[in-house]
Amino acid sequence: MATETIERKTLGKVRPHQTQNEGLVFEKSSPGKKAYKLPPLDVPAVDVASALGAAHRQEPAALPELSEIEIIRHFTRLSTWNYAIDLGMYPLGSCTMKYNPRVNEFVARIEGLAEAHPYRPEAQAQGILEVIDLLQKCLIEITGMDTITLQPAAGAHGEFTGILLARAWHESQGNPRKKILIPDSAHGTNPATAAICGYQVENLKSNAEGGIDLEALERQVDEETAALMLTNPSTIGVFESQIHRIADILHAKGALLYMDGANMNALVGKARPGDFGVDVMHLNLHKTFSTPHGGGGPGSGPVACKKFLEPFLPTPVLYTKEDGTKHWDYNRPQSVGRVRAFYGNTGMFIRALAYILANGPDGLRQTTEDAVLNANYVRKKLEDLYELPYKTPSMHEVVFSDKRQAAKGIKTGDIAKRLIDYGFHPYTVSFPLIVPGALMIEPTESESREELDLFIDAMRSIAKEVEESPELVKSAPHSTRVSRLDEVTAARKPVLRWRA
Ligand SMILES: *Cc1c(COP(=O)(O)O)cnc(C)c1O
């Protein structure tokens, strides 16, 4: 099995010079080589030194010297050493690494949209404004909220914007309040957001099902609580079934319910946060709505909210005149101000809208059902070998722990690295923190039964290896160009650019 899967996914045969010292392979420069050839000068020569004055370089720049084909081969080769969703399953939990349909790319490249300059007068930009307006309407419908801004450039940026809205509203009520409640299962960006917005973070313990402990919540919410930041489904892939009660408890004390909507892949077409008491939330277009991410493209983290937060939305806000034309409103005295240049990452808007329109309501609902089905299929096929710390039904992702394997000295990180040998991107390792040694798996709806079965086979085979030949797992990966990196040094002293 092991060799078969490796064969299936390995990108061509390993050439001897590629497996040796990585440094030697990488360094291709040698003096005097050029990737261009200029014709003889047929105009009067200029004295560059005096023309440039002080700006004239005294020494030539230390640039690599290569021929054109060496450059092409270098980058093409490097690109094949990467893993990508276009090569196979990418089960990175919480990240929703679904397939990005090619038609999105086609639509985003339509000249009139791709070339629309942000300074173009509104009268000449009605097409792209229509796209923005339609996407806003779709997202408002999907979330059940009243209004939206598309400005934020990522999920974390959306959180920041959403909490700024909450803060501005509390201020308008006379008191910005002091603290924000965050469950212990939350994504790290949640506490970071609260702190950056000037709030104290108060930790909220999860109950045995992985949800909010209502009694603890009731004790902790007071007149100084600005909001609860809740991910639903939570980062262990569990739907918060008491969400209505949670909203009521917060609202009774004048606090708001913020929803981290990064996990909307489990809800679209099924349940709407606006209907279950959420006041403000962000979406990750680059997760749920299929725009490239993860070293791919820019993100987009729209913030949807209820009517009472509308006056505080970032400027400008899009509106439609009676004649149907679209315009930007900059005159909004209560606005929190701009959070990004221009209108947001418009290329992402086009892709997300193309995705939404291509699927339609039924397609989106089917997508959600398939995402949940796939996660539960993986869960059922692996739960006899991997420990399942929370038995609550899974939504779009499933979280195991390495408890059984750890007894043999094998940790979640070792299993993840061994998975690379089987031709898969690792799942999310050691997150959420409430599950010690977590294996967080999100297959997404994109994967076929065949691909899921290959993944399941790989995971089962690794569990067997842990029993029979743990060293093989501990020293993985064996099929990559480089094996285990020194992760601490890589994080502390990253080498991010080429030096001569
Ligand atoms: C991905 C994610 C975020 C942050 O989104 P970015 O676009 O990476 O900033 C926040 N919360 C959860 C639960 C996420 O999965």
Ligand as a Chemical Component Dictionary entry (heavy atoms), coordinates in Angstrom:
data_LIG
# 
_chem_comp.id                   LIG 
_chem_comp.type                 NON-POLYMER 
_chem_comp.pdbx_formal_charge   0 
_chem_comp.three_letter_code    LIG 
# 
loop_
_chem_comp_atom.comp_id 
_chem_comp_atom.atom_id 
_chem_comp_atom.alt_atom_id 
_chem_comp_atom.type_symbol 
_chem_comp_atom.charge 
_chem_comp_atom.model_Cartn_x 
_chem_comp_atom.model_Cartn_y 
_chem_comp_atom.model_Cartn_z 
_chem_comp_atom.pdbx_ordinal 
LIG C1 C1 C 0 -8.829  30.433 9.373  1  
LIG C2 C2 C 0 -9.474  30.834 10.625 2  
LIG C3 C3 C 0 -9.374  32.156 11.104 3  
LIG C4 C4 C 0 -8.483  33.207 10.502 4  
LIG O1 O1 O 0 -8.646  33.442 9.132  5  
LIG P1 P1 P 0 -7.437  34.063 8.283  6  
LIG O2 O2 O 0 -8.030  34.358 6.962  7  
LIG O3 O3 O 0 -6.370  33.016 8.247  8  
LIG O4 O4 O 0 -6.973  35.300 8.994  9  
LIG C5 C5 C 0 -10.079 32.478 12.245 10 
LIG N1 N1 N 0 -10.822 31.565 12.903 11 
LIG C6 C6 C 0 -10.923 30.283 12.480 12 
LIG C7 C7 C 0 -11.778 29.314 13.264 13 
LIG C8 C8 C 0 -10.248 29.872 11.334 14 
LIG O5 O5 O 0 -10.337 28.600 10.925 15 
# 
loop_
_chem_comp_bond.comp_id 
_chem_comp_bond.atom_id_1 
_chem_comp_bond.atom_id_2 
_chem_comp_bond.value_order 
_chem_comp_bond.pdbx_ordinal 
LIG C1 C2 SING 1  
LIG C2 C3 SING 2  
LIG C2 C8 DOUB 3  
LIG C3 C4 SING 4  
LIG C3 C5 DOUB 5  
LIG C4 O1 SING 6  
LIG O1 P1 SING 7  
LIG P1 O2 DOUB 8  
LIG P1 O3 SING 9  
LIG P1 O4 SING 10 
LIG C5 N1 SING 11 
LIG N1 C6 DOUB 12 
LIG C6 C7 SING 13 
LIG C6 C8 SING 14 
LIG C8 O5 SING 15 
# 
